[in-house]
Amino acid sequence: MKIGIDLGGSHIAIGVIDSNGRIEEKIEKRLLKKDKINIEESVENYIIENVEKLKKKYNIRKIGISVPGTVNKDKIVKSVNLNIYNYEIVKKLEKKLKIPITIRNDAKCAALAENTYGCLKKYKRSVFITIGTGIGGAVIIDNKLLDTGTLPRL
């Protein structure tokens, strides 16, 4: 089993996902004004508290976090929607939860999920656009996420 965490501009959703991409259990919280005063601490505490509860019920092997904004392999570089900058969330959570964590932009996560389990699974190529608190997108080519970091410079 895996845990997927959607860190949105106005909420946090935590879901337990089976090997077929089905949601077994979901917990969700709106981010209130008081949560946003110290957003990093609020997010961290909420995730740790709820993942610890879920670990008691399920054999969790991985955690994936989707974030609006720019991320690298272990931190949120910039999330304007959340007013978070250079937050090393992966290191902090892995240290406390003892489970491997992957972090990625939320639009890219949504595109990968639809390509693997959802309405795009019969297509090898797609363009995926998200519109919510912010706007995002992703491109899938040959069932792989197009990563702009691997494109040649012109």
QUIDA-V254291 format. One record per pair of residues at least 24 apart in sequence whose ideal C-beta (glycine too) atoms are under 10 Angstrom apart, sorted by the first residue. I is the first residue (numbers start at 0). J is the second residue. D is the distance in whole Angstrom. If there is no record, write none. Layout:
{{I/J/D} {I/J/D}}
This chain:
{{0/24/10} {0/53/9} {0/54/10} {0/56/9} {0/57/5} {0/58/6} {0/59/5} {0/60/7} {0/61/9} {1/57/9} {1/59/7} {1/60/6} {1/61/5} {1/62/7} {1/63/7} {1/98/9} {1/101/10} {2/26/10} {2/46/9} {2/49/9} {2/50/6} {2/53/6} {2/54/9} {2/57/8} {2/59/6} {2/60/9} {2/61/7} {2/62/5} {2/63/7} {2/64/9} {2/96/9} {2/98/8} {2/100/9} {3/61/9} {3/62/8} {3/63/5} {3/64/8} {3/65/7} {3/108/8} {3/112/8} {4/42/9} {4/45/10} {4/46/6} {4/49/9} {4/50/8} {4/62/7} {4/63/7} {4/64/5} {4/65/7} {4/66/9} {4/88/10} {4/92/9} {4/100/9} {4/102/9} {4/108/10} {5/63/9} {5/64/8} {5/65/5} {5/66/9} {5/67/9} {5/105/7} {5/108/8} {5/109/9} {6/30/9} {6/38/10} {6/42/6} {6/45/10} {6/46/8} {6/64/6} {6/65/7} {6/66/5} {6/67/8} {6/68/10} {6/75/8} {6/78/8} {6/80/9} {6/81/7} {6/83/9} {6/88/8} {6/102/9} {6/105/8} {7/65/8} {7/66/9} {7/67/7} {7/78/10} {7/80/8} {7/81/8} {7/105/7} {7/131/7} {7/132/7} {7/133/9} {8/66/10} {8/67/6} {8/68/9} {8/78/8} {8/79/9} {8/80/3} {8/81/6} {8/82/10} {8/105/9} {8/131/7} {8/132/3} {8/133/6} {9/35/10} {9/80/8} {9/81/9} {9/131/9} {9/132/6} {10/132/9} {11/41/9} {11/42/6} {11/45/6} {11/46/7} {11/49/9} {11/64/10} {12/65/9} {13/45/8} {13/46/7} {13/48/10} {13/49/5} {13/50/7} {13/52/10} {13/53/7} {13/62/9} {13/64/10} {14/53/9} {14/63/10} {15/50/10} {15/53/6} {15/54/10} {15/56/8} {15/57/5} {15/59/7} {16/57/10} {16/59/10} {16/61/9} {16/63/9} {16/112/9} {16/116/9} {17/57/9} {19/116/7} {20/112/7} {20/115/6} {20/116/3} {20/117/8} {20/120/10} {21/116/8} {23/53/9} {23/56/9} {23/57/7} {24/52/10} {24/53/7} {24/56/8} {24/57/8} {26/50/10} {26/52/8} {26/53/8} {30/80/10} {30/81/8} {35/81/8} {35/82/7} {38/78/9} {38/81/6} {38/82/6} {38/83/6} {38/86/9} {39/75/9} {39/81/9} {39/82/10} {39/83/6} {39/84/10} {39/86/5} {39/87/10} {39/88/8} {39/91/9} {42/66/10} {42/75/10} {42/81/8} {42/83/8} {42/86/9} {42/88/7} {42/91/10} {42/92/9} {43/86/9} {43/88/7} {43/91/6} {43/92/7} {43/95/8} {46/88/8} {46/91/10} {46/92/6} {46/95/9} {46/96/8} {46/100/10} {47/91/9} {47/92/7} {47/95/5} {47/96/7} {50/92/8} {50/95/9} {50/96/6} {50/98/8} {50/100/10} {51/95/9} {51/96/7} {54/96/8} {54/97/9} {54/98/8} {59/96/9} {59/98/6} {60/98/7} {60/99/8} {61/98/7} {61/99/6} {61/100/8} {61/101/7} {62/89/9} {62/92/7} {62/93/9} {62/96/7} {62/98/5} {62/99/7} {62/100/5} {62/101/7} {62/102/9} {63/99/10} {63/100/7} {63/101/5} {63/102/8} {63/103/7} {63/108/7} {63/111/9} {63/112/10} {64/88/7} {64/89/8} {64/92/8} {64/100/6} {64/101/7} {64/102/5} {64/103/8} {64/105/9} {64/108/9} {65/101/10} {65/102/8} {65/103/6} {65/104/7} {65/105/4} {65/106/8} {65/107/8} {65/108/4} {65/109/7} {65/111/10} {65/112/9} {66/102/6} {66/103/8} {66/104/7} {66/105/6} {66/108/9} {67/104/7} {67/105/5} {67/106/8} {67/129/9} {67/131/8} {67/132/7} {67/133/5} {67/134/10} {67/135/7} {68/104/7} {68/105/8} {68/133/8} {68/135/9} {69/104/7} {70/101/10} {70/102/5} {70/103/6} {70/104/6} {70/105/9} {70/107/9} {71/102/8} {71/103/10} {71/148/9} {72/101/8} {72/102/7} {72/103/9} {73/100/8} {73/101/9} {73/102/7} {74/102/7} {75/102/7} {75/104/10} {78/104/10} {78/105/9} {78/133/9} {79/132/10} {79/133/7} {80/105/10} {80/131/9} {80/132/5} {80/133/5} {81/132/9} {103/137/10} {103/144/9} {104/129/10} {104/135/7} {104/136/9} {104/137/8} {104/144/10} {105/129/7} {105/131/8} {105/132/10} {105/133/9} {105/135/6} {105/137/10} {106/130/10} {106/131/9} {106/133/9} {106/134/8} {106/135/3} {106/136/5} {106/137/5} {107/135/8} {107/136/9} {107/137/4} {107/138/9} {107/139/9} {107/144/6} {107/145/9} {107/146/9} {108/135/10} {108/137/9} {108/144/10} {109/135/8} {109/136/10} {109/137/8} {110/135/9} {110/136/8} {110/137/4} {110/138/8} {110/139/6} {110/144/7} {110/145/10} {111/137/8} {111/139/8} {111/142/10} {111/143/9} {111/144/6} {113/137/10} {113/139/9} {114/139/5} {114/142/6} {114/143/9} {114/144/8} {115/139/10} {115/142/8}}
